[in-house]
Amino acid sequence: MSDILFKAPLVYEPLRNNRFILSFPADLGIQSWWVSASGMPSINQNVTEMPFLNTSTWVLGRYTWEDIEVTFRSFIGPSTTQALMEWVRLESESVTGRQGYAAGYKRNITISMLDPTGVAVQQWVLINAFPTTVNFGSNSYDSDDIATATVNLKYDFAINVF
């Protein structure tokens, strides 16, 4: 019973939600310091039922990686909106109606969780990520908050590097 009163030893430093960096390929022009919030990879594993007589056995079916929502602070220059729209234009150009090839708009994005000294101690790579929804926020005369943009990223799969 007294075991439940023990605390985690000090040698085990917990990860903190506010110590992370998202890294984007340089050709997108998206700066890591624009990011104010980000989701982490999440996997959804379906199950398949195998009925037999009056019972069932379950096995794994297909799985999918869930979208990640990333919130960006909007800056005037360099323009957050412009950089995000350039990535969207690689997928779909609203002026001409053309769409791009997947090889042209899919990018690998890295999420690094940091220790207190700034060293990456956990790293995920989102393989072939691309924006599916981009919301450039809203305006209000009643607010002096920093403008933000929210992007949902779809990716083929994620790799937990370490």
Secondary structure, 3 states (H helix, E strand, C coil): CHHHHCCCCCCCCCCCCCCEEEECCHHHCCCHHHEEEECCCCEEEEEEEEEECCEEEEEEEEEEECCEEEEEECCCCCCHHHHHHHHHHHHECCCCCCECCHHHHCEEEEEEEECCCCCEEEEEEEEEEEEEEEECCCCCCCCCCCCEEEEEEECCEEEECC
